[in-house]
Amino acid sequence: MKPITKAALVLLGMTAPLWMLTAAQIGSTNPAAPRGNMKASDLFTNSIIAKAPGFNITRSQLDEAMAGIKSQALARGDIITPEQQNQLERQILQRLIQVQLLSAKANDADKAAGKELAEQRLTEIKMRAGGTDEDLERQLKPLGLTRAEFVSKVTEEAIAETVLKRELKVEITPEQIKEFYESNRSKFEQPEMVRAAHILFGTRDLATNLELSDAQKAAKRKLAEDVLKRARAGEDFAKLAKEYSEDPGSKDKGGEYTFPRGQMVPEFESAAFSMSTNQISDIVTTTFGYHIIKLYEKIPARTAGLDDEVTFGPGYVIIKRYWTGSPDAVKTSMKLSQVIRQKLEADDQQKQIPDFMDRLVKEGKVEILDENLKPIERPALRGTNAPPAK
């Protein structure tokens, strides 16, 4: 788990919530991701594999959820063995059953709170996709999902999570939050950062990712030198970035990034952190090409307080009141005390969930019709005479 980030989003303590299996692919450029508009339900039979009074779960629903897991594994270069696949299928089927059982217990207040939670998550996912509904729809399309279908998945699980929280009645005190904060202060540090902009003159073909010829590189180097002279002569750096930069992730923002150490390639990072405010670098060469960098600001390291609104970058905290980068980066921030509360609530829930869900499944009269997907019985409950698990 990244420091305190989304522990409260873990719904049932087995794998990530089902919507996250898709959300994790948003914003990626994974070439192994499924292509086209075909969905798992178009490929697999629709046989019923689990049923209960009020709902059925089909093989196609399970296969569609598993497709997200397989895509993630491929993106990491992992291989799912047949044994692992069977274990994952059992776990995901349990998740699908549990969401249905919890959703059936939702009252009007649960539905309203769940929809609000879903909207917060959708905003975060959309920002990762690029910021607009069109960006989100474009990245959902290769996954075989429409925006409406994805919103439905996120909302359904958010409502189920809200019901679970109400049923388990977890209470976290201010004293517990403070104690956790004091014991983990190092996790809440916003590291030293720089706010800088760059203009990239790429040395790889954008279509094939192959290295350009020496002659083409020489032409790019010459253009970079000419633009560098214009920047140092006082021309607007952001306008030059919008006109010349070949970095699609930043050119429309004037080439700007705000980042700590460890996020950029070494040559780029070393140059940016060694510069003075408003200094323009010499040409910096990386595997991506030739860069001209302008440093706008150095942001010192700070530790977030409990009342600070924070959000999280990849492995670090961002404190909203000290953030001078893109406002979109802190659009979904919340008080650190609330983040810690969610983490502690999730931890407490994980302890209660197995017994609670076992009881709910029995009360719901759930039948799993596929023998290969029936759950493996858990060890005897604590408090019996059974020996402790090793």
C-alpha positions as CSV (number, residue, x, y, z in Angstrom):
1,M,0.0,0.0,0.0
2,K,1.2,3.5,-0.8
3,P,1.4,5.7,2.3
4,I,-2.1,6.1,3.6
5,T,-3.5,6.6,0.1
6,K,-6.5,4.5,-0.5
7,A,-6.8,1.9,2.3
8,A,-10.3,3.0,2.9
9,L,-11.2,2.0,-0.6
10,V,-10.5,-1.7,0.0
11,L,-14.0,-3.1,0.2
12,L,-13.8,-6.7,1.3
13,G,-10.2,-7.4,2.1
14,M,-9.2,-9.9,-0.7
15,T,-8.3,-8.0,-3.8
16,A,-8.7,-4.4,-4.9
17,P,-12.3,-3.3,-5.5
18,L,-13.5,-4.4,-8.9
19,W,-13.7,-0.8,-10.3
20,M,-10.1,-0.3,-9.4
21,L,-9.1,-3.2,-11.7
22,T,-10.3,-1.1,-14.6
23,A,-9.3,2.3,-13.1
24,A,-5.7,1.1,-12.7
25,Q,-5.4,1.0,-16.5
26,I,-6.7,4.5,-17.0
27,G,-3.9,6.8,-18.1
28,S,-1.6,3.9,-19.0
29,T,-0.1,3.3,-22.4
30,N,0.0,-0.4,-21.9
31,P,0.2,-2.1,-25.3
32,A,-1.1,-5.3,-23.9
33,A,-4.4,-3.9,-22.9
34,P,-7.4,-5.3,-24.8
35,R,-8.3,-3.5,-28.0
36,G,-11.6,-2.9,-29.7
37,N,-15.1,-2.7,-28.3
38,M,-15.7,-6.4,-27.6
39,K,-16.5,-7.2,-24.0
40,A,-16.0,-10.4,-22.1
41,S,-19.7,-11.0,-22.1
42,D,-19.5,-11.3,-25.9
43,L,-16.9,-14.0,-25.7
44,F,-18.1,-16.3,-22.9
45,T,-21.2,-18.2,-22.2
46,N,-23.8,-16.7,-19.9
47,S,-24.2,-19.7,-17.7
48,I,-25.2,-19.0,-14.1
49,I,-22.4,-19.9,-11.7
50,A,-23.9,-18.5,-8.4
51,K,-27.4,-17.7,-7.4
52,A,-29.5,-16.4,-4.5
53,P,-33.0,-15.2,-4.0
54,G,-32.9,-11.8,-5.8
55,F,-29.8,-12.2,-8.1
56,N,-27.8,-14.4,-10.3
57,I,-24.1,-14.2,-11.2
58,T,-23.0,-15.5,-14.6
59,R,-19.8,-16.8,-16.0
60,S,-19.5,-13.8,-18.3
61,Q,-19.6,-11.4,-15.3
62,L,-16.7,-13.3,-13.7
63,D,-14.7,-13.4,-16.9
64,E,-15.2,-9.7,-17.5
65,A,-13.8,-8.9,-14.0
66,M,-10.9,-11.3,-14.5
67,A,-10.0,-9.6,-17.8
68,G,-8.9,-6.6,-15.9
69,I,-6.7,-8.6,-13.6
70,K,-5.1,-10.4,-16.6
71,S,-4.5,-7.1,-18.4
72,Q,-2.7,-5.7,-15.3
73,A,-0.6,-8.8,-15.0
74,L,0.5,-8.6,-18.6
75,A,1.4,-4.9,-18.2
76,R,3.7,-5.9,-15.3
77,G,5.2,-8.8,-17.2
78,D,3.6,-11.3,-14.7
79,I,2.2,-14.7,-15.5
80,I,-0.9,-16.0,-13.8
81,T,-0.6,-19.7,-13.3
82,P,-3.7,-22.0,-13.5
83,E,-3.6,-22.4,-9.7
84,Q,-3.5,-18.7,-9.2
85,Q,-6.2,-18.1,-11.8
86,N,-8.5,-20.5,-9.9
87,Q,-7.8,-18.8,-6.6
88,L,-8.4,-15.3,-8.1
89,E,-11.7,-16.5,-9.7
90,R,-12.9,-17.8,-6.4
91,Q,-12.0,-14.5,-4.7
92,I,-13.6,-12.3,-7.5
93,L,-16.8,-14.4,-7.4
94,Q,-17.0,-13.9,-3.7
95,R,-16.6,-10.1,-4.3
96,L,-19.4,-10.1,-6.9
97,I,-21.6,-12.0,-4.5
98,Q,-20.8,-9.7,-1.6
99,V,-21.5,-6.5,-3.5
100,Q,-24.9,-7.9,-4.4
101,L,-25.7,-8.9,-0.9
102,L,-24.6,-5.5,0.5
103,S,-26.4,-3.5,-2.2
104,A,-29.6,-5.3,-1.3
105,K,-29.3,-3.9,2.2
106,A,-28.8,-0.3,1.0
107,N,-31.3,2.3,2.3
108,D,-31.8,5.7,0.7
109,A,-29.1,7.3,2.9
110,D,-26.6,4.6,1.8
111,K,-27.4,5.1,-1.8
112,A,-27.0,8.9,-1.5
113,A,-23.7,8.6,0.4
114,G,-22.5,5.9,-2.1
115,K,-23.2,8.1,-5.1
116,E,-21.3,11.0,-3.5
117,L,-18.3,8.7,-2.8
118,A,-18.5,7.4,-6.4
119,E,-18.4,10.9,-7.8
120,Q,-15.2,11.7,-5.8
121,R,-13.6,8.6,-7.2
122,L,-14.7,9.3,-10.7
123,T,-13.2,12.7,-10.5
124,E,-9.9,11.3,-9.5
125,I,-10.0,8.7,-12.3
126,K,-11.0,11.3,-14.9
127,M,-8.1,13.5,-13.8
128,R,-5.7,10.6,-14.3
129,A,-7.2,9.9,-17.8
130,G,-6.6,13.5,-18.9
131,G,-9.2,15.6,-17.2
132,T,-12.3,15.5,-19.4
133,D,-15.2,13.1,-20.0
134,E,-13.9,12.6,-23.6
135,D,-10.4,11.6,-22.2
136,L,-12.1,9.0,-19.9
137,E,-14.3,7.6,-22.7
138,R,-11.3,7.4,-25.0
139,Q,-9.4,5.3,-22.5
140,L,-12.4,3.1,-21.5
141,K,-13.1,2.2,-25.1
142,P,-10.1,-0.2,-25.6
143,L,-11.3,-1.9,-22.3
144,G,-14.7,-2.6,-23.8
145,L,-16.5,-0.3,-21.4
146,T,-18.7,2.7,-22.0
147,R,-18.6,5.6,-19.5
148,A,-22.1,4.7,-18.3
149,E,-21.0,1.1,-17.6
150,F,-17.9,2.2,-15.7
151,V,-19.9,4.7,-13.6
152,S,-22.3,2.0,-12.8
153,K,-19.5,-0.3,-11.6
154,V,-18.0,2.4,-9.4
155,T,-21.3,3.5,-8.0
156,E,-22.4,-0.1,-7.2
157,E,-19.3,-0.8,-5.2
158,A,-19.3,2.6,-3.4
159,I,-22.9,1.9,-2.2
160,A,-21.9,-1.5,-1.1
161,E,-18.9,-0.1,0.8
162,T,-21.2,2.5,2.5
163,V,-23.5,-0.3,3.6
164,L,-20.6,-2.3,5.0
165,K,-19.4,0.7,7.0
166,R,-22.8,1.3,8.5
167,E,-23.3,-2.4,9.3
168,L,-19.9,-2.8,11.0
169,K,-20.3,0.4,13.0
170,V,-16.5,1.2,13.2
171,E,-15.8,4.2,15.5
172,I,-12.4,5.9,15.4
173,T,-11.6,8.4,18.1
174,P,-9.6,11.6,17.7
175,E,-7.0,10.1,20.1
176,Q,-6.5,7.1,17.8
177,I,-6.0,9.5,14.8
178,K,-3.5,11.6,16.7
179,E,-1.6,8.5,18.0
180,F,-1.3,7.1,14.4
181,Y,-0.2,10.5,13.1
182,E,2.6,10.8,15.8
183,S,3.8,7.3,15.1
184,N,3.9,7.8,11.3
185,R,5.0,11.4,10.8
186,S,7.6,10.5,8.3
187,K,4.9,9.2,6.0
188,F,3.3,12.6,5.8
189,E,6.2,14.6,4.5
190,Q,5.9,16.5,1.2
191,P,9.5,16.1,-0.1
192,E,11.6,18.8,-1.6
193,M,10.2,19.6,-5.1
194,V,10.8,21.8,-8.1
195,R,8.4,23.6,-10.4
196,A,10.0,23.6,-13.8
197,A,9.1,23.7,-17.4
198,H,10.8,22.2,-20.4
199,I,10.8,22.1,-24.2
200,L,11.5,18.7,-25.6
201,F,13.0,18.1,-29.0
202,G,12.6,14.3,-29.4
203,T,15.2,12.0,-30.9
204,R,12.8,9.1,-31.4
205,D,10.2,8.7,-34.1
206,L,6.8,9.3,-32.4
207,A,5.1,6.6,-34.5
208,T,7.7,3.8,-34.2
209,N,9.7,4.8,-31.1
210,L,12.8,4.1,-33.1
211,E,15.9,6.3,-32.9
212,L,16.2,9.1,-35.5
213,S,19.1,9.1,-37.9
214,D,22.2,11.1,-37.0
215,A,21.2,13.7,-39.6
216,Q,17.8,14.1,-38.1
217,K,19.2,14.3,-34.6
218,A,21.6,17.0,-35.8
219,A,18.6,19.0,-37.2
220,K,16.8,18.7,-33.9
221,R,19.9,19.8,-32.0
222,K,20.2,22.8,-34.2
223,L,16.5,23.7,-33.6
224,A,17.0,23.3,-29.9
225,E,20.0,25.7,-29.9
226,D,18.0,28.3,-31.9
227,V,15.0,28.1,-29.4
228,L,17.4,28.2,-26.5
229,K,18.8,31.6,-27.8
230,R,15.2,32.9,-28.1
231,A,14.3,31.8,-24.5
232,R,17.5,33.4,-23.1
233,A,16.7,36.6,-25.0
234,G,13.5,36.9,-23.0
235,E,10.8,35.3,-25.2
236,D,7.9,33.8,-23.2
237,F,9.0,30.3,-22.3
238,A,5.5,28.8,-22.0
239,K,4.7,30.0,-25.5
240,L,7.9,28.5,-26.9
241,A,7.0,25.2,-25.2
242,K,3.5,25.2,-26.7
243,E,5.0,25.8,-30.1
244,Y,8.0,23.6,-30.1
245,S,7.8,20.9,-27.4
246,E,7.3,17.3,-28.4
247,D,6.2,16.3,-24.9
248,P,2.4,15.7,-25.2
249,G,2.0,15.5,-21.4
250,S,3.2,19.0,-20.8
251,K,3.3,21.2,-24.0
252,D,-0.3,22.4,-23.6
253,K,0.6,23.5,-20.1
254,G,3.6,25.5,-21.2
255,G,5.9,22.5,-20.5
256,E,5.4,22.7,-16.8
257,Y,5.8,19.9,-14.2
258,T,6.1,20.0,-10.4
259,F,8.0,17.0,-9.1
260,P,10.2,15.6,-6.3
261,R,13.4,13.6,-6.8
262,G,13.0,10.1,-8.2
263,Q,10.2,11.0,-10.7
264,M,12.2,12.0,-13.8
265,V,15.1,10.5,-15.7
266,P,18.4,11.3,-13.9
267,E,19.9,13.8,-16.3
268,F,16.6,15.9,-16.3
269,E,16.3,15.7,-12.5
270,S,19.9,16.6,-11.8
271,A,19.7,19.7,-14.0
272,A,16.4,20.9,-12.6
273,F,17.4,20.5,-8.9
274,S,20.8,22.2,-9.5
275,M,19.4,25.3,-11.1
276,S,18.5,28.7,-9.6
277,T,15.0,30.3,-9.8
278,N,14.2,31.6,-13.3
279,Q,17.4,30.1,-14.7
280,I,17.3,28.5,-18.2
281,S,19.5,25.4,-18.6
282,D,21.9,24.5,-21.3
283,I,20.6,21.7,-23.6
284,V,20.1,18.6,-21.5
285,T,20.3,15.3,-23.3
286,T,18.3,12.3,-22.2
287,T,16.9,9.1,-23.8
288,F,13.9,11.1,-24.9
289,G,15.9,13.8,-26.7
290,Y,17.1,17.3,-26.1
291,H,15.6,19.4,-23.4
292,I,15.6,23.1,-22.5
293,I,14.6,23.5,-18.8
294,K,13.5,26.6,-17.0
295,L,13.2,26.5,-13.2
296,Y,10.3,28.5,-11.8
297,E,10.5,27.6,-8.1
298,K,12.1,25.4,-5.5
299,I,9.6,24.0,-3.0
300,P,11.1,23.0,0.4
301,A,10.2,19.8,2.2
302,R,7.4,20.1,4.7
303,T,5.4,17.8,7.0
304,A,1.6,17.9,6.7
305,G,-0.4,18.6,9.9
306,L,-3.7,16.9,10.7
307,D,-5.7,19.9,9.6
308,D,-3.8,20.2,6.3
309,E,-5.7,19.2,3.1
310,V,-3.6,16.7,1.3
311,T,-3.6,14.5,-1.8
312,F,-1.1,11.9,-2.8
313,G,1.4,11.6,-5.7
314,P,3.1,8.4,-6.6
315,G,4.6,7.6,-3.1
316,Y,4.5,11.1,-1.6
317,V,2.2,13.6,0.0
318,I,1.1,16.9,-1.6
319,I,0.0,19.6,0.9
320,K,-2.6,21.8,-0.8
321,R,-1.7,25.1,0.8
322,Y,1.9,24.9,-0.3
323,W,1.2,23.5,-3.8
324,T,1.9,25.9,-6.6
325,G,1.6,23.4,-9.5
326,S,-1.5,22.6,-11.5
327,P,-4.7,23.1,-9.4
328,D,-6.0,19.8,-10.9
329,A,-3.4,17.9,-8.8
330,V,-5.1,18.9,-5.5
331,K,-8.7,18.9,-6.7
332,T,-9.6,15.9,-4.7
333,S,-7.6,16.7,-1.5
334,M,-9.0,16.1,1.9
335,K,-7.9,16.8,5.5
336,L,-5.1,14.4,6.6
337,S,-7.1,13.6,9.7
338,Q,-9.9,12.3,7.5
339,V,-7.4,10.2,5.4
340,I,-6.1,8.6,8.6
341,R,-9.6,8.0,9.8
342,Q,-10.4,6.2,6.6
343,K,-7.3,4.1,6.9
344,L,-8.0,3.1,10.5
345,E,-11.6,2.4,9.7
346,A,-10.5,0.1,6.8
347,D,-8.1,-1.7,9.1
348,D,-10.8,-2.3,11.7
349,Q,-13.2,-3.4,9.0
350,Q,-10.8,-6.0,7.7
351,K,-10.8,-7.7,11.0
352,Q,-14.6,-7.9,11.1
353,I,-15.3,-8.6,7.4
354,P,-14.7,-12.3,7.1
355,D,-17.1,-13.4,9.8
356,F,-19.7,-10.7,8.9
357,M,-19.7,-11.8,5.2
358,D,-19.8,-15.5,6.1
359,R,-23.0,-14.7,8.0
360,L,-24.4,-12.6,5.3
361,V,-23.8,-15.3,2.6
362,K,-25.6,-17.9,4.8
363,E,-28.5,-15.5,5.5
364,G,-28.7,-14.7,1.8
365,K,-29.0,-18.4,0.8
366,V,-26.3,-18.1,-1.8
367,E,-25.5,-21.2,-3.9
368,I,-22.3,-21.5,-5.9
369,L,-23.1,-23.9,-8.8
370,D,-19.6,-24.4,-10.1
371,E,-17.7,-26.8,-7.8
372,N,-14.3,-25.3,-8.9
373,L,-15.4,-21.9,-7.7
374,K,-16.6,-22.8,-4.2
375,P,-14.5,-21.0,-1.5
376,I,-11.9,-22.9,0.5
377,E,-13.1,-23.1,4.1
378,R,-11.3,-20.8,6.4
379,P,-9.5,-22.1,9.6
380,A,-11.5,-22.3,12.8
381,L,-12.4,-18.9,14.3
382,R,-10.2,-17.5,17.1
383,G,-11.3,-18.4,20.5
384,T,-11.8,-22.1,19.7
385,N,-9.4,-24.9,20.7
386,A,-7.9,-25.0,17.2
387,P,-4.2,-24.3,17.1
388,P,-3.2,-20.9,15.8
389,A,-2.5,-20.6,12.0
390,K,1.2,-20.5,11.1
